[in-house]
Amino acid sequence: MPDLTSTTTSPEPLTRRGFLTAAGSCAAHLAAIAAVLPPATSARLWRRTEHRVVSAEPFARLEEIGDGVWALISTPLGGDRTTLCNGGIIAGRTGVVAVEGFFQRAGAEWLATQARALTGRWPTQVVLTHFHADHVAGVGGYLATEEVTLRATHTTAERALETQPPDPERAAALRDTELLGADRETVVDLGDRRIRIVPRHGHTDSDVTLELLDRPIVFCGDLVWNAMFPNFVNASPAALSASVRAIPRATGMLYVPGHGPMAGGADLDRYIAMLDEVERAARSAYASGRPFAEAGAEFKLPAVLGEWATFSPQFLPRAFEAWYRDFRRSQSPGRDA
């Protein structure tokens, strides 16, 4: 086993400009949670994992979840936003796939360095699951020393170019992205392993999941969150619910969520139940004519669903607002409410 001694990097500061740039994605959402989350609750959210941790830093840990597969579990609520989102490494005989570009270059570079330590190779490909800043802003960290193929949907590449701060290296990589099909699966062949990249929609209009064909493992992007209430800022909740239900299910399945600890089948069931409960409440409020802000602010998740980080007063009203948009669209097809 290679030497995986911790190599702490200094986190880049989150400036006001950087925060506002990220505010439309999940970075501000997580920062709001971190600002008010009690330390004991934060510790419970990132409970001790059952998987072998091969490396850890204040901002993330790397868990071995299968032969040649590692999940990066971001731990940002302490304030270090080097990675912010989850991601990982998938290694095969002919290449190594890194999942996500993370929030800062140092996050991508750290994962790439870990890939080299674990597999002997720098990532040959990087897959972005959607365009939010916490998943793409640091992708330049992969490009410092090696040639890497970047894969994303057209919408992800285009929106990332539009919304992120200037970075010539990242911009050049995004313009040279190998585009994933928006309405068809893409299969990545790593010689002894294949990965199915499946276009799905709901968290944004450009989501993809990565599903291993030889292991019961799915990298879900932000379609799935575990123990943290999801960001609905660009969401279409009906599509989100359908996409989550379409993710493969099997005994022993492991899910790498976009945020939060590793998930299994029971965690995915709880997430779906939570989404259903929000839909039920939003549908009832919409039918009665209540403003989404009022209904969302008063809504409480049932205790039976367990603990979810929902500590900002804006999170639930934002979810209700997204459902109201869906309801209006369903009543007036072809119109963007």
C-alpha positions as CSV (number, residue, x, y, z in Angstrom):
1,M,0.0,0.0,0.0
2,P,1.4,3.4,-0.9
3,D,2.2,6.0,1.7
4,L,-0.9,8.1,2.2
5,T,0.3,10.4,4.9
6,S,-1.9,13.4,5.4
7,T,-0.8,16.4,3.4
8,T,-2.7,19.4,4.6
9,T,-3.1,22.3,2.2
10,S,-4.0,25.8,3.2
11,P,-7.6,26.5,2.2
12,E,-8.2,29.4,-0.1
13,P,-10.3,32.2,1.6
14,L,-13.9,32.5,0.7
15,T,-14.1,36.1,-0.3
16,R,-17.3,38.1,-0.4
17,R,-17.1,38.1,-4.2
18,G,-16.5,34.4,-4.2
19,F,-19.4,33.8,-1.9
20,L,-21.8,35.9,-4.0
21,T,-20.6,34.0,-7.1
22,A,-21.4,30.8,-5.4
23,A,-24.7,32.0,-3.9
24,G,-26.8,30.6,-6.7
25,S,-25.4,27.1,-6.1
26,C,-24.8,25.0,-3.1
27,A,-21.9,26.8,-1.5
28,A,-24.0,29.5,0.1
29,H,-26.5,26.8,1.1
30,L,-23.8,24.9,3.0
31,A,-22.3,28.0,4.5
32,A,-25.7,28.9,5.9
33,I,-26.0,25.5,7.5
34,A,-22.4,25.7,8.9
35,A,-23.1,29.1,10.5
36,V,-25.8,27.7,12.8
37,L,-25.3,24.0,13.0
38,P,-24.4,22.9,16.6
39,P,-21.0,21.1,16.7
40,A,-22.6,17.9,18.1
41,T,-25.1,17.8,15.3
42,S,-22.3,18.4,12.8
43,A,-20.4,15.5,14.2
44,R,-23.4,13.2,14.0
45,L,-23.9,14.1,10.3
46,W,-20.4,12.9,9.5
47,R,-20.6,9.8,11.7
48,R,-17.8,7.3,11.8
49,T,-17.8,5.5,8.4
50,E,-17.9,1.7,8.0
51,H,-15.4,2.0,5.1
52,R,-11.7,2.2,5.3
53,V,-10.4,5.8,5.3
54,V,-7.2,6.0,3.3
55,S,-6.6,9.7,3.7
56,A,-8.2,12.6,5.6
57,E,-7.9,16.3,5.8
58,P,-10.0,19.0,7.6
59,F,-12.0,19.5,4.4
60,A,-12.6,15.8,3.3
61,R,-11.8,12.2,3.8
62,L,-11.2,9.5,1.2
63,E,-13.1,6.2,1.8
64,E,-12.4,2.9,0.0
65,I,-15.8,1.7,-1.1
66,G,-14.9,-1.0,-3.6
67,D,-12.0,-2.5,-5.5
68,G,-10.4,0.5,-7.3
69,V,-13.2,2.9,-6.1
70,W,-12.9,5.6,-3.5
71,A,-15.4,8.2,-2.3
72,L,-14.3,11.7,-1.4
73,I,-16.7,12.7,1.5
74,S,-16.4,16.5,2.0
75,T,-16.6,17.7,5.5
76,P,-17.1,21.5,5.0
77,L,-19.2,22.5,8.1
78,G,-16.0,23.2,10.1
79,G,-15.5,26.1,7.7
80,D,-12.9,24.7,5.3
81,R,-14.4,24.8,1.8
82,T,-11.6,23.3,-0.2
83,T,-13.8,20.7,-1.6
84,L,-17.4,21.5,-0.5
85,C,-19.0,18.7,-2.5
86,N,-18.4,14.9,-2.5
87,G,-16.8,13.1,-5.4
88,G,-14.3,10.3,-5.9
89,I,-12.0,8.1,-7.9
90,I,-12.8,5.2,-10.2
91,A,-9.7,3.3,-11.4
92,G,-9.5,0.7,-14.3
93,R,-6.7,-0.9,-16.3
94,T,-6.6,1.8,-19.0
95,G,-7.5,4.9,-17.0
96,V,-8.6,6.7,-13.9
97,V,-11.8,8.8,-13.6
98,A,-12.1,11.6,-11.1
99,V,-15.6,12.7,-10.2
100,E,-16.3,16.4,-9.7
101,G,-14.1,19.5,-9.9
102,F,-14.8,20.8,-6.4
103,F,-15.0,24.4,-5.1
104,Q,-11.3,25.2,-5.1
105,R,-8.3,24.2,-7.2
106,A,-6.7,22.7,-4.1
107,G,-9.6,20.3,-3.8
108,A,-9.2,18.9,-7.3
109,E,-5.4,18.8,-6.9
110,W,-5.7,16.9,-3.6
111,L,-8.0,14.2,-5.2
112,A,-5.6,13.9,-8.2
113,T,-2.6,13.5,-5.9
114,Q,-4.5,10.8,-3.9
115,A,-5.4,9.0,-7.2
116,R,-1.7,8.9,-8.1
117,A,-0.8,7.6,-4.7
118,L,-3.4,4.9,-4.8
119,T,-3.3,3.9,-8.5
120,G,0.1,5.1,-9.7
121,R,-1.7,7.5,-12.2
122,W,-3.0,11.0,-12.3
123,P,-6.7,11.1,-13.4
124,T,-7.1,10.6,-17.1
125,Q,-10.7,11.8,-17.2
126,V,-12.8,14.1,-15.0
127,V,-16.6,13.9,-15.0
128,L,-18.7,16.9,-13.7
129,T,-22.2,16.0,-12.5
130,H,-23.7,19.5,-13.0
131,F,-22.7,23.2,-13.2
132,H,-22.9,24.5,-9.7
133,A,-19.8,26.2,-8.4
134,D,-19.0,23.8,-5.6
135,H,-18.7,21.0,-8.3
136,V,-16.8,22.8,-11.1
137,A,-15.0,25.9,-9.9
138,G,-11.8,24.1,-8.9
139,V,-11.4,21.9,-11.9
140,G,-8.3,23.7,-13.0
141,G,-6.5,21.8,-10.2
142,Y,-6.4,18.7,-12.3
143,L,-4.7,20.5,-15.2
144,A,-1.6,21.7,-13.5
145,T,0.8,18.9,-14.6
146,E,-1.1,16.4,-16.8
147,E,-3.4,16.2,-19.8
148,V,-6.9,15.4,-18.7
149,T,-10.1,14.8,-20.6
150,L,-13.0,16.8,-19.1
151,R,-16.5,15.3,-19.6
152,A,-19.7,17.2,-19.0
153,T,-23.0,17.9,-20.7
154,H,-23.2,20.9,-23.0
155,T,-25.4,22.8,-20.4
156,T,-22.9,22.1,-17.6
157,A,-20.0,23.4,-19.6
158,E,-21.9,26.4,-20.9
159,R,-23.4,27.4,-17.5
160,A,-20.1,26.9,-15.7
161,L,-18.4,29.3,-18.2
162,E,-21.2,31.9,-17.6
163,T,-21.3,31.8,-13.8
164,Q,-17.8,31.2,-12.5
165,P,-15.2,33.9,-11.8
166,P,-12.5,34.3,-14.6
167,D,-9.9,31.6,-14.7
168,P,-8.3,31.2,-18.1
169,E,-7.1,27.6,-17.5
170,R,-10.6,26.4,-16.4
171,A,-12.3,28.3,-19.2
172,A,-10.0,26.7,-21.8
173,A,-10.8,23.3,-20.3
174,L,-14.5,23.9,-20.3
175,R,-14.5,25.1,-23.9
176,D,-12.7,21.9,-24.8
177,T,-15.0,19.6,-22.9
178,E,-15.9,16.2,-24.3
179,L,-19.7,16.5,-24.3
180,L,-21.9,13.9,-22.7
181,G,-25.2,13.1,-24.3
182,A,-28.1,15.0,-22.8
183,D,-30.7,12.4,-23.8
184,R,-28.6,9.2,-23.9
185,E,-26.2,7.2,-21.8
186,T,-22.5,7.4,-22.3
187,V,-20.4,4.4,-21.4
188,V,-16.8,4.9,-20.3
189,D,-14.6,1.9,-20.9
190,L,-11.6,1.6,-18.6
191,G,-10.5,-1.8,-19.9
192,D,-11.5,-4.0,-17.0
193,R,-14.3,-1.7,-15.9
194,R,-17.2,0.2,-17.5
195,I,-19.0,3.2,-16.1
196,R,-22.5,4.2,-17.3
197,I,-23.0,8.0,-17.2
198,V,-26.7,8.6,-17.2
199,P,-28.3,12.0,-17.9
200,R,-31.0,12.9,-15.4
201,H,-32.7,16.0,-14.3
202,G,-34.1,17.6,-11.2
203,H,-31.5,19.3,-9.1
204,T,-30.6,21.2,-12.3
205,D,-31.4,20.7,-15.9
206,S,-28.0,19.1,-16.5
207,D,-27.5,16.4,-13.9
208,V,-25.7,13.1,-14.5
209,T,-25.1,10.0,-12.4
210,L,-22.1,7.6,-12.7
211,E,-23.1,4.0,-12.3
212,L,-20.5,1.2,-12.2
213,L,-21.5,-1.8,-14.2
214,D,-19.2,-4.2,-12.2
215,R,-20.0,-2.9,-8.6
216,P,-23.2,-1.8,-6.9
217,I,-22.0,1.8,-6.6
218,V,-23.6,5.0,-7.9
219,F,-22.1,8.5,-7.8
220,C,-25.3,10.6,-7.5
221,G,-24.2,14.2,-7.7
222,D,-26.7,16.5,-6.1
223,L,-29.7,14.5,-7.0
224,V,-29.1,12.8,-3.6
225,W,-28.2,14.5,-0.3
226,N,-27.8,12.5,2.9
227,A,-28.8,14.0,6.3
228,M,-28.7,17.5,4.8
229,F,-31.7,19.2,3.3
230,P,-31.0,19.8,-0.5
231,N,-30.7,23.1,-2.3
232,F,-33.7,23.7,-4.5
233,V,-32.5,26.9,-6.1
234,N,-32.4,25.5,-9.7
235,A,-34.6,22.5,-9.0
236,S,-37.6,21.0,-10.7
237,P,-38.8,18.9,-7.8
238,A,-41.1,16.6,-9.9
239,A,-38.1,15.7,-12.1
240,L,-35.9,15.4,-9.1
241,S,-38.3,12.9,-7.5
242,A,-38.5,10.9,-10.7
243,S,-34.8,10.9,-11.2
244,V,-34.0,9.7,-7.7
245,R,-36.5,6.9,-8.0
246,A,-34.9,5.8,-11.3
247,I,-31.4,5.4,-9.7
248,P,-30.6,1.7,-9.6
249,R,-31.6,-0.3,-6.5
250,A,-30.0,-3.5,-5.4
251,T,-29.0,-5.3,-2.2
252,G,-25.8,-3.8,-0.8
253,M,-26.0,-0.8,-3.1
254,L,-23.7,2.1,-2.2
255,Y,-24.6,5.7,-3.1
256,V,-22.1,8.6,-3.0
257,P,-24.4,11.6,-2.5
258,G,-23.6,15.1,-3.6
259,H,-23.4,16.2,0.1
260,G,-23.4,14.3,3.4
261,P,-22.0,10.9,4.4
262,M,-22.1,7.8,2.3
263,A,-25.5,6.3,1.8
264,G,-27.1,2.9,1.5
265,G,-30.5,1.7,0.5
266,A,-32.1,2.7,3.8
267,D,-30.7,6.2,3.5
268,L,-32.0,6.5,-0.1
269,D,-35.5,5.4,1.1
270,R,-35.4,8.1,3.9
271,Y,-34.4,10.7,1.4
272,I,-37.2,9.8,-0.9
273,A,-39.7,9.8,2.0
274,M,-38.4,13.3,2.9
275,L,-38.9,14.6,-0.7
276,D,-42.4,13.1,-0.7
277,E,-43.3,14.8,2.6
278,V,-42.2,18.2,1.2
279,E,-44.2,17.6,-1.9
280,R,-47.3,16.6,0.1
281,A,-47.1,19.7,2.2
282,A,-46.3,22.1,-0.7
283,R,-49.2,20.6,-2.8
284,S,-51.7,21.1,0.1
285,A,-50.5,24.7,0.6
286,Y,-50.6,25.5,-3.1
287,A,-54.2,24.1,-3.4
288,S,-55.3,26.3,-0.4
289,G,-53.8,29.4,-1.9
290,R,-51.2,30.0,0.8
291,P,-48.0,32.0,-0.2
292,F,-45.0,29.6,-0.6
293,A,-42.9,31.7,1.8
294,E,-45.5,31.5,4.6
295,A,-46.2,27.8,4.1
296,G,-42.5,26.9,3.8
297,A,-41.5,28.9,6.9
298,E,-44.1,27.1,9.0
299,F,-43.4,23.5,7.7
300,K,-41.5,21.1,9.9
301,L,-40.2,17.7,8.8
302,P,-41.8,14.9,10.8
303,A,-39.5,13.5,13.5
304,V,-40.0,10.0,12.0
305,L,-37.8,11.1,9.1
306,G,-34.8,11.5,11.4
307,E,-32.4,14.4,11.6
308,W,-31.8,16.7,8.6
309,A,-29.7,19.8,8.6
310,T,-32.5,22.4,7.9
311,F,-31.3,25.3,10.0
312,S,-31.7,28.2,7.7
313,P,-35.2,29.7,7.4
314,Q,-34.8,30.1,3.7
315,F,-34.3,26.4,2.8
316,L,-37.9,25.1,3.1
317,P,-39.5,28.2,1.5
318,R,-37.1,27.7,-1.4
319,A,-38.3,24.1,-1.8
320,F,-41.9,25.2,-1.6
321,E,-41.3,27.9,-4.2
322,A,-39.8,25.3,-6.5
323,W,-42.8,23.0,-6.1
324,Y,-45.1,26.0,-6.8
325,R,-43.3,26.6,-10.1
326,D,-43.8,23.0,-11.0
327,F,-47.5,23.1,-10.1
328,R,-48.0,26.2,-12.3
329,R,-46.2,24.7,-15.2
330,S,-48.4,21.6,-15.0
331,Q,-51.5,23.7,-15.1
332,S,-50.2,25.8,-18.0
333,P,-48.0,23.6,-20.3
334,G,-45.5,25.4,-22.3
335,R,-45.3,28.4,-20.0
336,D,-42.4,29.0,-17.6
337,A,-44.0,30.2,-14.4
